[in-house]
């Protein structure tokens, strides 16, 4: 280990630890676990019940372990030595977040949640704020997510939200898919379809198009992206706290980092309009002629008008289909 890291001098090949801070509220240790993997260890009084479900991340391993003598630990272990400097920053941030906890269970929850917020950086996530267009798109998807949470529940809505992971459709249920488009209210009545797959049929599923107006405004109007995220976080904390980590994972996949400054952009969002993408819906969809690809086009909302449906119709169909269950 480099001599300018807290792991310097710890012996590789076995569990070797060094206490982080004797004055810390919780029992944190720097450790070198299997091989030469750097780790942060939180010693626990007991194994939590039920044991939290932990994510499988590309460069980080999180797990519980019972050591000889019955000592229970939770550890965050780095699997890519090239990320050691960033991993140390992660560890210190995780500890700072968890030290604010009143109970051991809350400290553990904060540690896991904070690692979720960091995971995408360790796999090459965005280091800068999202562009205006990306903010608009994310706000539009979050607005649909809030609607789905209200009517289908937290688990079904979050599981179906596949847009941040790069899936072909923004929301994918067992029997239905939803593609979300955010547009400026003052623009021409069109939405941009960025490729031939966005409105393409999905086998055994019905496709819906959701269109929202997302406009940039000045103080005191509107909300920032950060404020929008905080509102949903508070909603989940009240409804289903265990879903916070999944929410953080989706935000990280979308390129959102709470440390970035979004105070310069404020947005107002309209209620969504929904359209049934039936067989005669105006669209260019795959397959396109051989040799043609990445087809983008402007879709006229007036041409979509005959296919517009009430949100209650869509929600009823999703509920009937059982959401993602």
N, C-alpha and C positions, 0 to 999 in steps of 0.2 A: 504494500500500500504506500502511496506517496506520503512523504513526511509532513505535508501541510494539510492532512485530512485527519478527522477524529478517529479514523480506524488505524492510523499508523502505530505499529508496534503490537497490534493484536495478532495472535497466532492463527495462521490459516490451518485448515484441515480438521478443526474441531470447534465447538462452540466456545468462543472466547469473547468476553464482554468488558466494557468499561462504563461506569455510571456517567450519564450525561451531566447531571446537576444535582448535587446533594440537597439543594433547597427546593427542587421541583416538587409539585403536589403529587405527581404520579411517578411510578418507577420506570424511568427511561434508561435504556442502555444502548451504547454503540456496540456492534457485534460483528464478527466475521463467522459466517456459517459454513455450509458445505463449500468445498473448494476454496476459493478466495472471494466469495461474494459478500460485499458490504451489506449491512442490515441495520435497521433500527428496531429495537425490541421494547415492548411494553409488558412488564411483568404484572400479571393479574392475580387477584385473590382467588378467583375461581373461573372455570370455563363458563362463558355465558350460556344461558338456556332460554330460548333455543339458540343454537350457534348461528350467527349471522351468515347469510349467503355472501360469499366474497367473489369479486370479479376475477376473470382470468385476463391479465394484461400482458402485453407483448414483452416489455422489458422489466416488469416488476412482478414479484410474487408476494402475495399476502396469505398468511395462514396462521392457524393456532397449533401449538405443540405443548405436550406435557413432558417435562424433563424429569430425569431421575430425582426422586425425592418429592414428586408430586407438584413441582413448580409449574405453573401454567403461564405461557407467554403468547403474545400476539406479535408477529414480526412482519416487517416490510423489507423485502430483500431485493437488491438490484441484480439483474441478470446480464447487464451490458456494462462492462467496466468503463467503456468510453464515455458513459454518462455520469461518472462519479461526482463531478463537481455540481452538476445540476441535481443529482440525487441528494447530496448534502443539503442543498437549499430546500428541497422538498421535505426532507426529514425535519429540519428546523421549523419549517412552516407548519407541518403536521403537529409537532409538539406544541407550538404556540397556540394553535387552534384548540388542541385537546386540554391544555392547561387551564383554559377558561371553564372547563366542565366542573360541576359540583359533585357528580357521582362517577364512579369508575365506569359504569355502563355508558354514561354520556360521553366520557373521555374516549372510550373505544369507538363509539358511533362517530364522534367528531374526527378521530384519526382515520377511520375508513373513508368517511365522506371527503375529507381533505385530499386523500390520495386519489380519489376519483377525479377531483378537480385538476389534479396535476398529470394524470396519466397520458393525456394526449400530447403534452409537451415532450415527454420522454420518447414518443414515437414520431416526433417531427411535426408537432402541431403549429398553428399560426402564432407568430410572435408579435403581430400587430393587430390593431383593432379591425373589426369587420368593416368593409366598405359600406357606403350608403345602400347600395343595391342588396348586399348580403344582409344588412340589418332589416331592410324592408321584407325580404323573403322570410327571415327567421321570425319576425314579428307576426307575419301572416300565418305561419305554421303554428306558432304558439297560440294565436287566437282560436284556430280550429281545435288545437289540443285542449284548451280550456272548455270549449263547448262539449267535446267528447268526454272529458273528465266528469262534467256535470251530469251527463245522461248515461254514460256507460261505466263510469267508475275509473279510478286511477290506474289500476293494473292494465285493464283492456286498452285504455287510451295510450299509455306510455309504450306498451308492447307494440301497438300498431304504428307508432310514430317511427317510420323508417327513413324519412328524408335525410336527416343528418348523417346517416351512415352511407349515403350515396346510392340507395336503392332506386329502382326506376320510378316508383311512386312515393309520394310523401307520407301516405298512410296506407297500410296494407292489413286488411282484416281477412278473415277466413273466406268470406263470400263477397267482399267489396274492397275497392281501392279508391282513394281520394287523392287527386292532384291539386295542389294549392298554388294560386297565382296572386301576387300582390301587385297593384298598379297605382299610379298617381291619379287622383281625382280630376285634375285639370288636364290630363292627357287625352289624346284621342281615344274613343271607346273601343280599344283593342287590348288584348293581352299577348305577350310574346311567348310563343312556344319554342323552346330552345333546341329541340331535336325531335326526330320522328317517333321516338319511343315514349315520350311523355303522355301522349293520348292514345297510345296503341292498346288494343284489347289485351286483357290478361285472361288466360284460360280459366274457366270456371269461376270467374269473378266479374262483378259489375263495376264499371268505372264511373266516378263522379268528378266533376270539376268544381272547385271552390274558388271564387274570385272575391278579393277584398280590396278596398281602397285604403292605402297606407300613405298618408301625406306628412311631410315634414312641416313643423310649425315652430313658433317662437314662444318663449316664456310669456305668460304663465300657463300656456295651453299644453296639452299633450303629456306624454310620458317618455322617458328615455328607455332604451332597451334594457339597461340595468334595472330600472324601476319595474319594468314589466316582468323581468326574471324574478325579482324579489317578491312580487305579488304572487306569482305561481309557487315559489318556494314556500311562502307562508301558507298558501292554500293546502299544499301537500303536507306541511307540518301539522296542520289541523285535521286533515282527512286521513292520511296514511304516511306517517313519518318514515317508515321503512322504504318508501318509494323515492326518497330524496337522492339516494345514491344513483338510481337509474336515471333520474332527471338530470343530475350532474353529468352523467356519462353522455347523454344525448347532447347537452349543451357543449361539452368538450368536443364531441364529434362535429358539431356545427361550427367550431372555431371560436366559440365564446369563452372569454376569460374574464372573471369578475375583477381582476386587477387592472384591466384596461379602462381608460376613461371614455365613457360614452355620453358625457354631460353636454357635449356640443350639438347633439342631435335629439330632437324631441318629435314624437310621432302621435298622430291620431289615427285610429283604425275604425273602419266601418263594419257594420254587421256583414257577414259573408252572404253572397249569392251562390246558389248551387245549381248545377246543370247536370242532367243525365246524359252521359256520353253514349248514346245509342248508335246503332249501325249506320244511320244516315246523318250523324252529327258532322258538322263541317270541320274537317281535319285532314292532315296528311299523316299517315301512320305507316309503320313498318308492316310488310316489307316494301321498300321503295325500289325503283329500277336498279338493276345491277350497275355498280360503279358510282352510285349516288349515295352520299351519307352526310351526317351532321346537318340535316335539313332544319332550318329555323324559319319561322313565319309568324306573321301577325294574324291573330284570330279575332274577327269582328264579333263584339258582344251582341250586336243587333241580330247577327245571323244565328247566335246561340239562344236568343230569346224564346223560340218555340220549345226549347228543351229545359227551360228553367223550372225548378220544382221548389216547394216549400221545404225549409230545413227539417220540419217535423216529419216529412215523408222519408227523407234520408235517415234520420235518427231512428225512426220506427223500423226501417229495414235492417239497420245495423243491430238493433236490439233483438229483432226476430232472428237474425243470423247468429246471435250469440257472441257478437264482438269477436275477440280473438280466441275465445275458449274452444 
